Structure formats: C-alpha cells, structure tokens
Amino acid sequence: MIQTPYLLFLGDAPDQLSAKVAQGIKDWRPDNAVGQIRMDGCKANVGLEDMTLEQAQAAGAKTLVIGVANRGGYISQAWKAVLIEALAMGYDLASGLHNLLSEEADLVEAAAKHGRELHDVRIPSVEYPIASGVKRTGKRVLAVGTDCSVGKMYTALALDEAMRARGMKSTFRATGQTGILITGEGVPLDAVVADFMAGSIEYLTPDNDADHWDVIEGQGSLHHVSYSGVTLALVHGGQPDALIICHEPTRPHMRGLPDYKVPTMEAIRDVALSLARVANPACQVVGVSINTQHMSDEEARAYLAKVEAEMGLPAVDPFRHGAERLAEALEAL
C-alpha cells in the first residue's frame, strides 16, 4: 500500500496540463495531499502550499508522488536530486510514469540504502486474459473524448459521486495512473500488452447486479493518432451500455499534435457509438461533458446551452456544476 499523505512533486512541468496527476489527486483526494514541491522553471500550480521536503515531512507527508505526466512518461535527470534526497529523508516514492522508478539504478540503490519503497502504479499486477466478448451482467458507462486530457476521469468521478448520492449502485473503475493513485486500485491500461488490453477491461468490470453501474474512466481518443488503441480497448472490452462524450472547447489542436485539429463532438459520437455497438448493440450516447475551466461562468453556461441544443443531449460541466443530469440520464435507461 502507498502511504498517505502525499507531497506532490511538480518538478519542472512546462504547463498546467502536464501536472494533471497532481491536480487530480488535489481535486479528488485533498486530504491525501499536504502540499506541492516545484523546481525552478515550473509553470504548473495545483493550488497547494509550496513546501520543501523538510516542511512537508513535518506536516506528515510520507510519500513523494510524481504528479507530472509528461509526453512519453520519462523520469527527468533534473528531478533525480530531489527524488534521491527525499528517499534519504525517509520518503517513499510513487509514480505512474512509463519510465519506472524500479528501472532507475540510482533510485533503486538509494531506496535500498535507506529502507524506502518505490511504487510504480503503471505495472500491471495481474495476468489479464484475452477478451472473450461474452456479455456480462450489470451495466457500464464509458467516458470517451475528442482529445486526451479533456476531463474523462473527472467526468467519471463526478458521475460516480452523483449516482451514489441518488442511491444508485455505482463503482468508479480507474484505468490510468491518476485514477489508481486516487482510488488505490484499477488497471494501468496503457501499460498492458496490446493483445490483453480489452481483456483487462473485461476483468476490471466483471459480472455484477443487474442495476449496478461500472463507471469506466476513459483514456486517449479514437481520433488521436498516438493513443487511439487504448481507447478502442476500452470501447470493446468495456462493452458499455452508455457513452458520455467529453470535450474541451478552447484547444487550438489535439494535445501534442499541432497539425491535427480537434474533432467535433458529433464525429466522436458517431465513431465511438458505431464501434461500441460491435460489442454491445444496445449502447447509447446519453450525455455530453464539457470542460469549461478556461471559460467564465457566463460563457460556460451559454456554451453548454448551445451544445445541448445542437446535440439533443444533456450537456454539463460535471466538475463545475455537478453530474446530476448525467446520472438522471443513466437512471432512465
């Protein structure tokens, strides 16, 4: 088990989006985070108190969590001084990067010397099966996005919270490093061998009560040429009964792909639904989740009203305004 509370390491993150792991922990498990630590040149801020390793340890922090999700998921050499110092002071380290802590000889040596733990949450802990496509009992809803990092995890967490508040049976199913660090369990989907990705989602969302909903955290985008494979594994392995379209309207292009425009919500709706119906012919699109963090409240409400009129579906910012209307849509199925 990863010891809490955490000190969130933002390193030299080049922008706010790069700190999405730390931001997610701060927003959804604030009691688990005593502060943030940033290096010179860091351009991200998750709104926690800036602390030194000494200050955070005095405040009770037990684990230094790498809260940065950089492109490629690597451990920067510039970070090493802080990470090794943290181990020497008695911190454990936790990371969801592709570049594993356990593959860095100097970190392994420091951890062994000081009796500390290295937690790589992106290592699959189960030998997942190949997907069978057999229909499972219970219900499932999947968040699918027009791009990466548009709010699919936030949508799923907010929806799970709203469903529970209505007395519905619901379980959030984490499929990425941030979700796993927030909930303590899940499938690190993009680290699963390709042939077993869909099977890992079948494993994550097994047979359940007829009125129970698995709320599956989305990943990537079917229109993102770098990460579409992981999304398709969710669509087929999840066999969703319902889809929620997720979109962030202020982006100039797909994340990390300046030559690719963000697709329309209608485009992702049509592609995702046609692929979902391969595994579940009854699948429906039930709502739209809009990430309005870069809009004023007036702009956000006007945009949501426009999307709702054009799409003919409830459109909400579930983190800003709540996910009750999305929960209502699922309850009506």
C-alpha positions as a printed Julia matrix, in Angstrom:
333×3 Matrix{Float64}:
   0.0     0.0     0.0
   1.15    3.52   -0.78
   1.41    5.51    2.44
  -0.51    8.76    2.71
  -0.48   11.71    2.92
   1.45   12.75   -0.15
   3.76   15.57   -1.13
   3.02   16.23   -4.81
   6.11   16.7    -6.97
   5.54   19.0    -9.95
   9.19   19.16  -10.96
   9.8    21.5   -13.91
   6.4    20.91  -15.54
   6.22   23.01  -18.73
   2.5    23.77  -18.46
  -0.54   23.22  -16.28
  -1.78   20.23  -18.26
   1.46   18.36  -17.53
   0.56   18.34  -13.83
  -2.74   16.54  -14.33
  -1.79   13.71  -11.96
  -1.15   16.12   -9.09
  -4.22   18.17  -10.0
  -6.43   15.1    -9.95
  -5.2    14.0    -6.53
  -5.62   17.52   -5.14
  -9.16   17.86   -6.53
 -10.47   14.4    -5.6
  -8.43   13.37   -2.55
  -7.39   16.68   -0.95
  -6.93   15.04    2.45
  -4.16   12.92    0.94
  -2.01   15.88   -0.16
  -0.22   18.19    2.28
   1.43   20.37   -0.36
   3.33   20.66   -3.62
   7.04   20.93   -4.41
   8.23   22.7    -7.57
  11.6    23.17   -9.22
  12.9    26.29  -10.91
  11.1    26.87  -14.19
   7.95   25.01  -13.21
   4.93   26.51  -14.96
   2.27   24.47  -13.18
   0.49   25.13   -9.9
  -2.25   22.91   -8.43
  -3.13   25.41   -5.73
  -1.5    23.72   -2.75
   1.08   25.27   -0.44
   4.6    25.2    -1.82
   6.75   23.22    0.59
  10.29   21.98    0.93
  10.85   18.31    1.64
  11.54   19.24    5.27
   8.36   21.28    5.65
   6.17   18.6     4.12
   7.7    15.89    6.27
   6.99   17.99    9.35
   3.39   18.26    8.11
   3.15   14.46    7.96
   3.91   13.64    4.31
   5.08   10.06    3.86
   5.25    9.6     0.09
   6.58   11.88   -2.63
   4.27   11.37   -5.62
   5.48   12.34   -9.07
   2.49   14.41  -10.11
   3.69   15.14  -13.64
   2.55   13.29  -16.76
   5.0    14.39  -19.43
   4.87   13.23  -23.05
   6.49    9.79  -23.14
   6.32    9.39  -19.36
  10.02    9.64  -18.51
  11.87   10.45  -15.28
  13.93   13.54  -15.96
  17.55   13.55  -14.85
  16.9    17.04  -13.48
  14.47   15.5   -10.98
  16.91   12.96   -9.59
  18.5    15.21   -6.95
  15.11   15.86   -5.33
  13.99   12.23   -5.57
  17.19   10.85   -4.06
  17.15   13.46   -1.3
  13.54   12.51   -0.5
  14.49    8.84   -0.16
  17.39    9.75    2.13
  14.99   11.74    4.34
  12.6     8.79    4.72
  10.04    9.36    1.97
   8.73    6.59   -0.23
   8.34    7.42   -3.92
   5.29    6.77   -6.11
   4.98    7.27   -9.85
   2.63    6.48  -12.69
   5.13    7.19  -15.46
   6.06    4.71  -18.18
   9.69    5.16  -17.13
   9.63    3.03  -13.98
  11.26    4.02  -10.7
  12.42    0.43  -10.38
  14.37    0.73  -13.64
  16.48    3.65  -12.39
  19.57    2.13  -10.74
  20.37    5.2    -8.64
  16.84    5.36   -7.24
  16.83    1.62   -6.52
  20.17    1.96   -4.74
  19.0     4.93   -2.67
  15.75    3.19   -1.73
  17.6     0.07   -0.61
  20.16    2.09    1.36
  17.5     3.99    3.28
  14.9     1.22    3.56
  12.28    3.0     1.47
   9.67    1.79   -1.04
   9.37    2.57   -4.75
   5.78    2.32   -6.03
   5.26    2.04   -9.8
   1.49    2.13  -10.26
   1.82    1.56  -14.0
   2.97   -2.04  -13.59
   0.1    -4.48  -14.27
  -0.32   -6.73  -11.24
  -2.5    -9.35  -12.95
  -2.03  -11.67  -15.92
  -5.04  -10.43  -17.86
  -6.94  -12.68  -20.27
  -7.58  -12.05  -23.94
 -11.04  -10.52  -24.32
 -13.82  -13.04  -24.88
 -16.59  -10.65  -25.87
 -19.05  -12.62  -23.7
 -21.84  -10.35  -22.44
 -21.62   -9.62  -18.7
 -24.39   -8.84  -16.22
 -24.67   -5.35  -14.77
 -24.35   -2.03  -16.58
 -21.4     0.03  -17.75
 -20.85    3.61  -18.81
 -17.69    4.87  -20.53
 -16.39    8.41  -20.98
 -14.96    8.98  -24.48
 -13.21   12.18  -25.5
 -12.46   14.33  -28.52
  -8.85   14.51  -27.23
  -6.54   13.46  -24.41
  -6.82   15.18  -21.03
 -10.21   16.76  -21.65
 -11.83   15.59  -18.4
 -12.79   11.95  -18.87
 -11.54   10.95  -15.4
 -13.18   13.97  -13.76
 -16.42   13.14  -15.56
 -16.35    9.54  -14.33
 -15.51   10.5   -10.74
 -18.18   13.22  -10.62
 -20.74   10.88  -12.18
 -19.96    8.1    -9.68
 -20.38   10.61   -6.86
 -23.71   11.87   -8.23
 -25.03    8.34   -8.77
 -24.18    7.31   -5.24
 -25.9    10.42   -3.91
 -29.06    9.3    -5.76
 -28.86    5.86   -4.16
 -27.73    4.15   -7.35
 -25.26    1.26   -7.27
 -22.05    2.58   -8.78
 -18.31    1.85   -8.85
 -15.63    4.06  -10.39
 -13.21    1.91  -12.39
  -9.76    3.5   -12.75
  -7.82    2.81  -15.94
  -4.9     5.26  -15.6
  -2.23    6.26  -13.12
  -4.08    9.23  -11.62
  -7.26    7.27  -11.06
  -5.29    4.46   -9.45
  -3.48    6.9    -7.13
  -6.84    8.44   -6.2
  -8.75    5.21   -5.55
  -5.95    2.75   -4.76
  -6.89    0.21   -7.45
  -7.55   -0.24  -11.14
  -5.91   -1.29  -14.41
  -2.93    0.71  -15.79
  -4.33    0.16  -19.27
  -1.66    1.8   -21.4
   0.97   -0.44  -19.79
  -0.89   -3.67  -20.65
   0.38   -5.7   -23.63
  -1.82   -4.82  -26.6
  -3.44   -8.25  -27.09
  -4.66   -8.19  -23.47
  -5.91   -4.6   -23.16
  -9.57   -5.32  -23.92
  -9.39   -8.4   -21.71
  -8.07   -6.32  -18.82
 -11.19   -4.14  -19.02
 -13.42   -7.22  -19.03
 -11.52   -8.28  -15.89
 -11.98   -4.8   -14.34
 -15.72   -4.76  -14.97
 -16.97   -8.3   -14.19
 -20.49   -9.63  -13.78
 -22.49   -7.6   -11.27
 -26.02   -6.89  -10.06
 -28.42   -6.04  -12.86
 -28.85   -2.48  -11.53
 -25.17   -1.85  -10.77
 -23.16    0.59  -12.91
 -19.43    0.43  -13.53
 -18.3     3.96  -14.37
 -15.24    3.4   -16.56
 -12.54    6.05  -16.73
 -11.77    6.92  -20.35
  -8.31    7.2   -21.92
  -6.96    8.87  -25.04
  -9.26    9.48  -28.0
 -10.32    7.44  -31.0
  -9.24   10.42  -33.13
  -5.79   10.81  -31.53
  -3.23    9.09  -33.73
  -0.88    8.49  -30.78
  -3.34    6.95  -28.32
  -6.38    5.62  -30.2
  -5.5     1.99  -29.46
  -6.04    2.28  -25.73
  -9.42    3.96  -26.32
 -10.63    1.19  -28.58
  -9.69   -1.4   -25.95
 -11.98    0.41  -23.52
 -14.8     0.61  -26.04
 -14.71   -3.1   -26.85
 -13.56   -4.53  -23.52
 -15.94   -2.32  -21.54
 -18.99   -3.31  -23.63
 -20.6    -0.03  -22.47
 -24.35    0.33  -22.26
 -23.87    4.11  -22.34
 -21.31    6.61  -23.59
 -20.66   10.16  -22.43
 -18.88   12.46  -24.88
 -16.17   14.63  -23.28
 -14.81   17.82  -24.85
 -12.64   20.84  -24.03
 -13.67   23.65  -26.4
 -10.74   26.09  -26.17
  -7.95   23.93  -27.64
  -6.24   25.02  -30.85
  -5.24   21.44  -31.78
  -5.01   17.87  -30.45
  -2.69   17.54  -27.47
   0.88   17.06  -28.7
  -0.24   17.1   -32.35
  -0.15   20.67  -33.69
  -1.03   19.5   -37.22
  -4.26   17.8   -36.12
  -7.46   19.66  -35.38
  -9.7    18.57  -32.51
 -12.62   16.6   -33.99
 -16.2    17.66  -33.49
 -18.32   16.1   -30.78
 -20.6    14.75  -33.5
 -17.65   12.99  -35.12
 -16.51   11.29  -31.93
 -20.13   10.41  -31.08
 -20.65    8.64  -34.4
 -17.32    6.79  -34.43
 -17.47    5.76  -30.76
 -21.06    4.59  -30.98
 -20.52    2.52  -34.11
 -17.51    0.78  -32.53
 -19.27    0.3   -29.17
 -22.2    -1.4   -30.89
 -19.84   -4.09  -32.19
 -19.65   -5.42  -28.61
 -22.98   -4.1   -27.33
 -25.63   -3.36  -29.99
 -27.81   -1.64  -27.37
 -25.23    1.02  -26.46
 -26.48    4.63  -26.39
 -24.91    8.07  -26.09
 -26.6     9.65  -23.06
 -24.86   12.97  -22.45
 -22.06   15.43  -23.07
 -19.44   16.57  -20.57
 -17.77   19.9   -21.31
 -14.57   21.02  -19.59
 -15.22   24.77  -19.16
 -12.29   25.57  -16.88
 -10.97   28.24  -19.27
 -14.37   29.98  -19.58
 -16.19   32.44  -17.38
 -19.37   31.16  -15.77
 -21.48   33.13  -18.24
 -19.5    31.81  -21.2
 -19.71   28.28  -19.84
 -23.48   28.3   -19.4
 -24.03   29.79  -22.85
 -21.77   27.19  -24.46
 -23.46   24.33  -22.59
 -26.88   25.54  -23.75
 -25.63   25.69  -27.35
 -24.18   22.17  -27.2
 -27.35   20.79  -25.64
 -29.49   22.31  -28.39
 -27.21   21.05  -31.15
 -26.61   17.55  -29.76
 -30.05   16.92  -28.28
 -28.41   15.57  -25.12
 -27.89   16.9   -21.59
 -24.66   18.94  -21.61
 -22.94   19.77  -18.32
 -19.6    20.59  -16.77
 -19.76   17.88  -14.1
 -16.88   19.23  -12.02
 -18.07   22.83  -12.08
 -21.84   22.34  -11.94
 -22.35   18.71  -10.88
 -23.15   15.5   -12.76
 -26.72   15.02  -11.57
 -28.24   15.34  -15.05
 -25.89   12.68  -16.4
 -26.87   10.4   -13.52
 -30.54   11.03  -14.32
 -29.92   10.02  -17.92
 -28.37    6.73  -16.81
 -31.14    6.09  -14.31
 -33.67    6.41  -17.13
 -32.06    3.61  -19.2
